[in-house]
Amino acid sequence: MQFIVKKSCYLTCLFVVVSSALLTAQIGRAGRLDTTFGSGGVFTTNLGATTGATSVALQSTGKIIIGGNSGSGGALARINSNGTLDTTFGSGGFVTSRFGISGASVVGLAVQSDDKILAIALGFPNDLVLGRFNSNGSVDTSFGNQGFTSTLGPCQVGFAAAIALQSNGDTLVGCGFKISRFTSTGQFDTSFGSGGTAPLKVAGPNVNAISAQSDGRILVASSDIGFEGMVSRYNAGGSVDTSYGILGQSGSISPTNALVLQGNGQSVIAGNLITTLNPAANGFGLIRFNTNGGIDTTFGSQGGVATGFPGLSNAIALAAALQTNGELIAAGEAFNQQSASQFALARYLSGGGLDITFGVGGRVLTSFSSPASIAAIVLQSDGKIVVAGTIGTSAAVARYFAQ
């Protein structure tokens, strides 16, 4: 009888130990590199220049498109879902285009429902061009003027721009201190704003992100030359929505490098925070706004979240994405003056607190032998996290488990 009791306890205890180990492994996997992708979870390629990947988008097949600069023009590359170069795309996996401007570099991507690729490129002297490519990488000559279109003129401020697709197939493009709209056929939409362009309300900003609301209204995140950020809202026709914030805009204490629109109409901006009050908090800075442009004081600490990375003096969030469960992922780089920058990610619960099941205490750092930075993020249909950026002088794509 004693033996039976011991045997029963042994089996029960063994089950508990194994179950606990499996649960721990499952929880600990969130935020780890998916080693089935590329080489140990990372794919790298030389686009021909030293700027790496600036943007990323997914096609319906699960294939990954990245954009950047080839040294002789804007560059696109396509990666298979297993992290290998798709040599059926363009010429051996790459597409290079001058976009009709000098020194073109792709700085933004969007993929249509038919898998055609919209790319915006900036060049000299700060001109922006929108181009469309077929799903296989060839230029879609039915779009605009033989595949390309622009009447934006010089962007004037910074080397950044933003693109967003509206539900009707129109494309919103922003750079410098203005946004414009193009029809699904690539025609400049002169009915938008004033003659096709809606200016930002403050002089000197740079458009970093655009998000199209389901009701047609448009949110624009920008930063001015003093690195303060702001979010502006426009009506569907391009006029300023004065019901938002203060006469159409809301301010932020940090740059607005990324903008995420939540399902309830609230929006979150991500950038970085530098403060002498609590240097340990220097790092990712997030702020959430209500639908009327007011700061949501229920988010984080009175509406904002500051996330430092232990052992590193600063971090910058350059991209963000919203999971289907409402949790938010911010990505960018973390660094010290004495050490190379690293891939940095953090995941937040809906209330702004760090999700401690992700990485280590809600944070993930991935270091390489060269400086590394994440510029863009996209989520696969299975929830896996795909980031694109730069490692050394190479374009890089990495994939992480979300759960």
C-alpha positions in Angstrom: 0.0 0.0 0.0 2.9 2.2 0.8 4.4 1.5 -2.6 1.2 2.4 -4.4 1.0 5.7 -2.6 4.6 6.5 -3.6 4.0 5.4 -7.2 0.9 7.6 -7.4 2.8 10.6 -6.0 5.7 10.0 -8.3 3.5 10.0 -11.4 1.5 13.0 -10.2 4.6 14.9 -9.3 6.3 14.0 -12.6 3.2 15.3 -14.5 3.3 18.5 -12.6 7.0 19.0 -13.2 6.7 18.2 -16.9 3.6 20.5 -17.3 5.4 23.3 -15.5 8.4 22.9 -17.7 6.3 23.0 -20.8 4.4 26.0 -19.6 7.7 27.8 -18.8 9.1 27.0 -22.2 6.0 28.3 -23.9 6.0 31.5 -21.9 9.7 32.0 -22.4 9.5 31.6 -26.1 7.7 35.0 -26.7 10.3 37.4 -28.0 12.9 34.8 -29.0 14.3 34.6 -32.5 12.5 32.1 -34.8 15.6 30.0 -35.8 13.6 28.4 -38.6 13.9 31.8 -40.4 17.0 32.7 -42.4 20.2 31.9 -40.4 19.4 31.6 -36.8 16.3 33.9 -37.2 18.0 36.6 -39.3 18.3 37.2 -43.0 20.8 39.7 -44.4 21.6 41.0 -47.8 23.6 43.8 -49.4 21.2 46.0 -51.4 24.2 47.8 -52.9 24.5 50.7 -50.4 25.1 51.1 -46.7 21.7 52.3 -45.6 20.1 48.9 -44.9 16.4 48.3 -45.0 14.2 51.3 -44.4 10.8 49.7 -44.7 9.0 46.3 -44.8 5.6 45.0 -46.0 3.9 41.6 -46.4 2.3 40.1 -49.4 -0.7 37.8 -49.0 1.5 34.8 -49.8 3.5 35.6 -46.6 6.5 36.8 -48.6 8.3 39.8 -47.2 9.2 42.9 -49.2 11.9 45.3 -48.0 13.0 48.7 -49.4 16.1 50.7 -49.3 18.9 52.1 -51.5 21.1 50.2 -54.0 23.6 53.0 -54.5 22.2 53.6 -58.0 18.6 54.0 -57.1 15.7 52.8 -54.9 15.9 49.1 -54.1 13.4 46.4 -53.3 14.0 42.8 -52.3 11.7 39.9 -51.6 12.3 37.2 -48.9 10.5 33.9 -48.8 8.6 33.0 -45.6 11.5 30.8 -44.5 14.0 33.6 -44.7 15.7 33.0 -48.0 16.0 35.4 -50.9 13.1 34.9 -53.5 15.1 34.8 -56.7 11.8 34.8 -58.7 11.3 38.5 -57.8 12.6 41.1 -60.1 16.2 40.2 -61.1 17.4 37.4 -58.9 15.4 38.7 -55.9 16.0 42.4 -56.4 14.5 45.4 -58.1 16.4 48.7 -58.7 14.7 51.8 -59.9 15.8 55.4 -60.2 12.1 56.6 -59.7 12.9 59.4 -62.2 15.0 61.3 -59.5 18.6 61.5 -58.5 19.8 59.4 -55.6 16.4 57.7 -55.0 16.0 55.7 -51.8 12.8 53.7 -50.9 11.6 55.0 -47.6 8.1 53.6 -47.4 6.1 50.5 -48.6 2.5 49.4 -48.8 1.0 46.3 -50.4 -2.4 46.3 -52.0 -4.9 43.5 -51.7 -3.9 42.3 -55.2 -0.2 42.1 -53.9 0.9 45.0 -56.0 3.6 47.0 -54.2 3.5 50.8 -53.6 6.8 52.4 -52.8 7.8 55.9 -52.1 11.3 57.1 -52.8 13.1 60.3 -51.7 16.0 61.7 -53.7 17.7 65.0 -54.5 16.8 67.8 -54.1 14.4 66.2 -51.5 11.9 65.2 -54.1 9.4 62.4 -53.4 8.0 59.9 -56.0 5.4 57.3 -55.6 5.8 54.1 -57.8 3.8 50.9 -58.2 5.3 47.5 -59.0 3.5 44.3 -59.9 3.6 41.4 -57.5 6.6 39.9 -59.3 8.6 43.2 -59.1 8.1 44.5 -62.6 7.0 48.2 -62.9 3.2 48.5 -63.2 3.1 50.9 -66.3 -0.7 51.3 -65.9 0.0 53.4 -62.8 0.6 57.1 -63.0 3.1 58.0 -65.8 4.5 54.6 -66.8 4.5 53.4 -63.2 5.5 56.6 -61.3 3.8 59.8 -60.1 4.5 62.9 -58.1 3.4 66.5 -57.8 4.5 66.9 -54.2 7.6 68.9 -55.0 10.5 69.2 -52.6 9.9 67.8 -49.1 12.4 70.3 -47.7 12.7 68.9 -44.2 14.5 65.7 -43.3 15.0 62.4 -45.1 11.7 60.7 -44.1 8.3 60.2 -45.5 5.2 58.1 -44.9 2.6 56.2 -46.9 -0.8 54.7 -46.1 -3.6 53.0 -48.1 -7.2 54.1 -47.7 -10.0 51.5 -47.9 -11.1 52.8 -51.3 -7.6 52.1 -52.8 -6.4 55.7 -52.7 -2.9 56.3 -51.4 -1.9 58.9 -48.8 1.7 60.2 -49.0 3.4 62.6 -46.6 6.8 64.3 -46.5 8.1 67.5 -45.0 5.2 69.6 -44.0 2.5 68.3 -46.2 0.4 65.3 -47.2 -1.1 64.4 -50.5 -3.5 61.8 -52.0 -3.3 59.8 -55.2 -6.0 57.8 -56.8 -5.8 54.0 -57.3 -4.6 54.6 -60.9 -1.8 56.9 -59.7 -3.4 60.3 -60.5 -2.8 63.2 -58.2 -6.1 63.8 -56.4 -6.6 67.6 -56.8 -9.9 67.3 -54.8 -7.9 66.6 -51.6 -7.0 69.5 -49.4 -6.0 72.5 -51.5 -5.3 71.4 -55.0 -4.3 67.9 -53.8 -2.1 68.8 -50.8 -3.0 69.4 -47.1 -0.3 71.3 -45.3 0.6 70.6 -41.6 -0.4 73.4 -39.3 3.1 74.0 -37.8 6.1 75.3 -39.7 9.1 73.0 -39.9 7.7 69.5 -39.1 8.6 66.3 -40.8 5.9 63.7 -41.5 6.9 60.3 -40.0 3.7 58.3 -40.1 0.2 58.3 -41.5 -2.8 56.2 -40.5 -6.2 56.1 -42.2 -9.2 55.8 -39.9 -12.2 53.6 -40.9 -14.4 56.7 -41.1 -12.0 58.3 -43.7 -10.3 60.7 -41.4 -6.5 60.8 -41.4 -4.0 60.9 -38.5 -0.6 62.3 -39.2 2.4 62.0 -36.8 5.3 64.4 -37.3 8.2 65.9 -35.5 9.6 69.4 -35.7 13.2 70.4 -35.9 13.3 70.7 -32.1 12.4 67.0 -31.9 9.0 67.7 -30.3 6.3 65.5 -31.7 2.7 66.1 -32.7 -0.3 64.3 -34.1 -2.7 66.1 -36.5 -6.1 64.9 -37.8 -7.7 65.7 -41.1 -11.1 65.1 -42.5 -11.5 62.7 -45.4 -11.4 65.6 -47.9 -8.1 66.9 -46.5 -9.3 69.8 -44.4 -8.1 70.1 -40.8 -10.4 68.4 -38.3 -10.6 71.2 -35.7 -12.5 69.0 -33.3 -9.3 67.1 -32.6 -6.9 68.3 -29.9 -6.3 72.0 -30.1 -7.6 73.2 -33.4 -6.6 69.9 -35.1 -3.5 68.8 -33.4 -2.1 67.4 -30.2 1.5 67.7 -28.9 4.0 65.2 -27.5 7.1 65.6 -25.4 9.0 63.1 -27.6 9.5 62.6 -31.4 6.7 60.7 -33.1 8.6 58.2 -35.1 5.6 55.7 -35.3 1.9 55.9 -35.1 -0.5 53.0 -34.3 -4.3 53.3 -34.5 -6.1 51.1 -32.1 -9.5 49.5 -32.7 -11.4 51.8 -30.4 -10.1 54.9 -32.3 -7.4 55.7 -29.8 -3.9 56.2 -31.2 -0.4 55.6 -29.8 2.7 57.3 -30.9 6.2 55.9 -30.2 9.6 57.7 -30.1 12.1 58.2 -27.4 12.3 60.1 -24.1 15.5 61.7 -22.7 15.2 63.1 -19.2 17.6 64.1 -16.4 14.9 63.4 -13.8 15.2 59.7 -14.1 18.1 58.6 -16.5 17.1 55.0 -16.0 13.9 55.7 -17.9 15.7 57.1 -21.0 14.5 55.0 -23.9 11.3 54.2 -25.7 8.6 56.9 -25.2 5.0 56.2 -25.9 1.9 58.4 -25.5 -1.7 57.4 -26.1 -4.4 59.9 -27.3 -8.1 59.6 -27.0 -10.3 59.9 -30.1 -10.7 63.6 -29.5 -7.0 64.2 -29.3 -6.7 64.5 -25.6 -4.1 62.4 -23.7 -5.5 59.2 -22.3 -4.4 59.5 -18.7 -5.3 55.8 -18.0 -2.4 54.7 -20.2 0.9 54.1 -18.4 1.7 56.9 -16.1 -0.8 59.7 -16.8 -0.9 58.9 -20.5 2.7 58.0 -21.2 5.2 55.2 -20.9 9.0 55.4 -20.7 11.0 52.2 -21.2 14.7 52.0 -20.5 16.8 49.0 -21.3 19.0 47.9 -18.3 22.7 48.4 -18.9 22.1 50.7 -21.9 21.9 54.5 -21.6 19.3 55.2 -24.3 16.9 53.6 -26.8 14.8 54.9 -29.6 11.5 53.4 -30.9 11.4 53.8 -34.6 8.5 51.5 -35.4 5.4 50.0 -33.8 2.6 47.5 -34.5 -0.6 46.4 -32.8 -1.3 42.7 -32.2 -4.8 41.2 -32.6 -5.1 40.9 -28.8 -4.6 44.7 -28.4 -1.0 44.5 -27.1 1.5 46.9 -28.7 5.0 46.1 -29.9 7.6 48.9 -30.3 10.9 48.4 -32.0 14.1 50.3 -32.7 17.5 50.4 -31.2 19.2 50.6 -27.8 22.8 51.7 -27.2 25.5 53.1 -25.1 28.1 55.7 -26.2 30.7 53.0 -25.6 29.0 50.1 -27.3 27.3 49.3 -30.7 23.6 49.7 -31.0 21.4 46.6 -30.8 18.0 45.5 -32.1 15.5 46.5 -29.3 11.9 45.5 -28.9 9.3 46.0 -26.1 5.8 44.7 -25.7 3.0 46.5 -23.8 -0.3 45.4 -22.4 -3.3 47.4 -23.4 -3.0 49.6 -20.3 0.6 50.5 -21.1 2.4 48.2 -18.7 5.2 46.0 -20.0 4.2 42.4 -20.9 6.6 40.4 -18.7 6.0 37.2 -20.7 7.8 38.8 -23.6 11.6 38.5 -23.6 13.1 39.5 -20.3 10.7 41.6 -18.3 8.9 42.8 -21.5 12.1 43.7 -23.4 14.1 42.0 -26.1 17.7 42.9 -27.1 19.5 41.3 -30.0 23.2 42.2 -30.5 25.4 41.5 -33.5 29.0 42.0 -34.3 28.2 45.3 -36.0 25.8 48.2 -35.0 22.2 47.3 -35.6 18.9 49.1 -35.7 15.3 48.3 -36.5 13.5 50.7 -38.9 10.2 48.9 -39.6 8.0 46.2 -38.2 5.1 44.1 -39.5 3.1 41.2 -38.0 2.4 38.0 -39.9 -1.0 36.4 -39.9 0.2 33.8 -37.4 1.3 36.7 -35.1 5.1 36.3 -35.6 7.0 39.5 -35.5 9.0 40.6 -38.6 11.4 43.5 -38.3 13.6 45.1 -40.9 16.6 47.4 -40.5 20.3 47.5 -40.7 23.2 45.4 -39.4 26.5 47.0 -40.2 26.2 47.9 -43.8 23.6 45.2 -44.7 19.9 45.2 -45.0 18.5 42.8 -42.4 15.2 41.0 -41.6 14.6 39.1 -38.4 11.6 37.2 -37.1 10.6 36.7 -33.5 8.0 34.5 -31.8 5.0 36.4 -30.4 3.9 33.6 -28.1 
